[in-house]
Amino acid sequence: MPHRSAYVCLSCRLSFKHSEYRAYQCPRCRRTLLLAGDSFEAPPRRDRDAWRVVSVLLHAGLGFRQRCCGCGPGYRPRTLREVREGLAYARRRGVPVARALATPSP
């Protein structure tokens, strides 16, 4: 079975699995889909807060790619509160946003 990665449209809150790495467009809005990774599990479409968390993570450069050992992408915040805490930690300490968001309880 070929390796499949998730691509997401943040404006439509949709996720698609594709086996090739290339630029895809959303069938609804025609915007370019973002590569989320092979370990991405899309939240329900109606859960706007969860999709906001996904948006912050993807724009910070954190994907949901499987590690080489097959143990998943590591820690990722699940709530807006955890995202706000991570962003505040990054501002306070001067660490990169991606590293602050990938650290549990910063």
C-alpha positions in Angstrom: 0.0 0.0 0.0 1.5 3.4 -0.9 2.4 6.0 1.7 -0.5 8.4 2.1 -0.4 11.9 3.6 -3.2 14.2 4.7 -3.7 17.5 2.9 -6.1 20.0 4.5 -8.1 23.0 3.5 -8.3 25.3 6.5 -11.0 27.6 5.1 -13.4 24.7 4.3 -12.2 22.5 7.2 -11.7 19.5 5.0 -9.0 16.8 4.9 -8.0 14.6 2.0 -5.5 11.7 1.7 -3.2 11.5 -1.3 -0.2 9.3 -2.1 1.8 11.7 -4.1 3.6 14.8 -2.9 2.4 17.7 -5.1 0.2 20.8 -5.0 -3.5 19.9 -4.7 -6.5 22.2 -4.7 -9.6 22.1 -2.6 -12.5 20.8 -4.6 -14.8 23.3 -2.9 -12.9 26.6 -2.8 -10.0 25.9 -5.2 -7.4 27.1 -2.7 -4.1 25.2 -2.4 -4.2 22.4 0.2 -1.6 22.3 3.0 0.3 19.2 3.7 -0.5 18.0 7.2 1.3 14.7 7.3 0.7 11.0 7.5 -0.4 11.0 11.2 -3.0 13.7 10.9 -6.5 13.0 12.1 -8.9 15.7 11.1 -11.2 17.1 13.8 -15.0 17.2 13.1 -15.8 19.9 10.6 -18.1 21.7 13.1 -15.3 22.0 15.7 -14.0 25.4 14.9 -11.6 25.7 17.8 -9.9 22.4 16.9 -9.4 23.6 13.4 -8.0 26.9 14.7 -5.4 24.8 16.6 -4.6 22.9 13.5 -4.2 26.2 11.6 -1.8 27.6 14.2 0.3 24.4 14.2 0.5 24.1 10.4 1.4 27.8 10.0 4.1 27.5 12.7 5.7 24.7 10.6 4.6 21.8 12.8 3.1 19.0 10.8 1.8 15.6 11.8 4.5 13.4 10.3 5.4 10.0 11.5 8.8 9.8 13.2 11.2 7.2 11.9 10.4 4.8 14.7 6.7 4.9 13.9 5.7 6.4 17.2 3.7 9.4 15.8 4.6 13.1 15.5 5.2 13.8 19.2 3.3 16.3 21.4 0.9 18.7 19.7 -1.5 21.0 21.6 -5.1 20.0 21.4 -6.9 23.1 22.8 -6.7 26.8 22.2 -5.6 27.2 25.8 -2.6 25.0 25.2 -1.8 27.0 22.1 -2.1 30.3 23.9 0.2 29.0 26.7 2.8 27.9 24.1 2.7 31.2 22.3 3.1 33.1 25.5 6.0 30.9 26.5 7.7 31.6 23.1 7.3 35.3 23.6 8.5 35.3 27.2 11.6 33.0 26.6 12.4 34.1 23.0 12.3 30.5 21.7 10.9 29.6 18.3 7.1 29.2 18.2 7.4 25.7 16.6 9.6 24.5 19.5 7.4 26.1 22.2 4.2 24.5 20.7 5.9 21.1 20.4 6.9 21.1 24.1 4.3 19.8 26.6 3.5 22.3 29.5 6.1 24.9 28.6 
